[in-house]
Amino acid sequence: IFELFWPDKSIQLDGLLGLLKKKSYRKGDIILETGQIEKQINFLSKGVVHMFTYVDGIQHTVSIAQRVFNSYSSYYLAIPSNETHEALTDVDILYVEKHAVERLLKTDHIFCYVYAKLSEFILLVREQRAKLLLHKSAAKRFELFIEQHNDLMKLENEVSQKVIANYLGISPESYSRMKSQYLKTKYTLG
C-alpha cells in the first residue's frame, strides 16, 4: 500500500507501522456517516470506497477511493463531515488516528516526508477531479476518467455503472453508451 508514498525502500517507517490499526467492512457498510467527525487517515489494503455527499437532496459522488481516503475538511478542522463513506466491496483498511499522526509529525522526520508525499498524492487526485468536472462535454469527462482511472474499469463488476456515472456527472445510460463505444474502439484498434 505505502510504496506509492515512499518509493525509496531504504526509508524505515517503524514509527508509523507501529501505530497502524486494521478494520474490515462488508460491502454496503458505512465507514463514515455524514455528521461524524473524521479522526483518522485510512489506507485501503483491499476494496473500494464510495465517498458521497448530498446537495439539495441529490447524491453526488465525491470520490471512488482505492488507496487512501478520509473526509479531509472534517479531519483537518475537526468539524462534522458532510460526506458519507460506504464500502462498495468488502474492504480492509489500515488506519492511523489523528492524535498519533500529530505526535509523529512533531517527532519523526521520516514520517513528515511520508506525510508530505501522502498530501501531494491527495492534492493530485483532487486536482484531477476538479479538472475533470470543468469540462462541459460528458465525452471529455469520460475520456479523462479513462486516462486517470482505467483501473476502475477492471472493477466494473464490483463498482456499479451508476456510481461511476454519478462521479462523472452523467446519466448511467450515457456512461453505458460511452463505455460501449470506448470498448469497441479499443478492441478494434488493439
RAHUSUL-V147142 format. One record per residue. N is the residue number from 1. OMEGA is omega as a letter, one per 30 degrees, with the letter a starting at -180 (none if undefined). Layout:
BEGIN
N&OMEGA ; N&OMEGA
END
This chain:
BEGIN
1&a ; 2&a ; 3&l ; 4&a ; 5&l ; 6&a ; 7&l ; 8&a ; 9&a ; 10&a ; 11&l ; 12&a ; 13&a ; 14&a ; 15&a ; 16&a ; 17&l ; 18&a ; 19&a ; 20&l ; 21&a ; 22&l ; 23&l ; 24&l ; 25&l ; 26&l ; 27&a ; 28&l ; 29&l ; 30&a ; 31&l ; 32&l ; 33&l ; 34&a ; 35&l ; 36&l ; 37&l ; 38&a ; 39&a ; 40&l ; 41&a ; 42&l ; 43&l ; 44&l ; 45&l ; 46&l ; 47&a ; 48&a ; 49&l ; 50&l ; 51&a ; 52&l ; 53&l ; 54&l ; 55&a ; 56&l ; 57&a ; 58&a ; 59&l ; 60&l ; 61&l ; 62&a ; 63&l ; 64&a ; 65&l ; 66&a ; 67&a ; 68&a ; 69&l ; 70&l ; 71&a ; 72&a ; 73&l ; 74&a ; 75&a ; 76&a ; 77&a ; 78&l ; 79&l ; 80&a ; 81&l ; 82&a ; 83&l ; 84&l ; 85&a ; 86&l ; 87&l ; 88&l ; 89&l ; 90&a ; 91&l ; 92&l ; 93&l ; 94&a ; 95&l ; 96&a ; 97&a ; 98&a ; 99&l ; 100&l ; 101&a ; 102&l ; 103&l ; 104&l ; 105&a ; 106&a ; 107&a ; 108&a ; 109&l ; 110&l ; 111&l ; 112&l ; 113&a ; 114&l ; 115&l ; 116&l ; 117&l ; 118&l ; 119&l ; 120&l ; 121&a ; 122&l ; 123&l ; 124&a ; 125&a ; 126&l ; 127&l ; 128&l ; 129&l ; 130&l ; 131&l ; 132&a ; 133&l ; 134&a ; 135&l ; 136&a ; 137&l ; 138&l ; 139&l ; 140&l ; 141&l ; 142&a ; 143&l ; 144&l ; 145&l ; 146&l ; 147&a ; 148&a ; 149&a ; 150&l ; 151&l ; 152&l ; 153&l ; 154&a ; 155&a ; 156&l ; 157&a ; 158&l ; 159&a ; 160&l ; 161&a ; 162&l ; 163&l ; 164&l ; 165&l ; 166&l ; 167&a ; 168&a ; 169&l ; 170&l ; 171&l ; 172&l ; 173&l ; 174&l ; 175&a ; 176&l ; 177&a ; 178&l ; 179&l ; 180&l ; 181&l ; 182&a ; 183&l ; 184&a ; 185&a ; 186&a ; 187&l ; 188&a ; 189&a ; 190&none
END
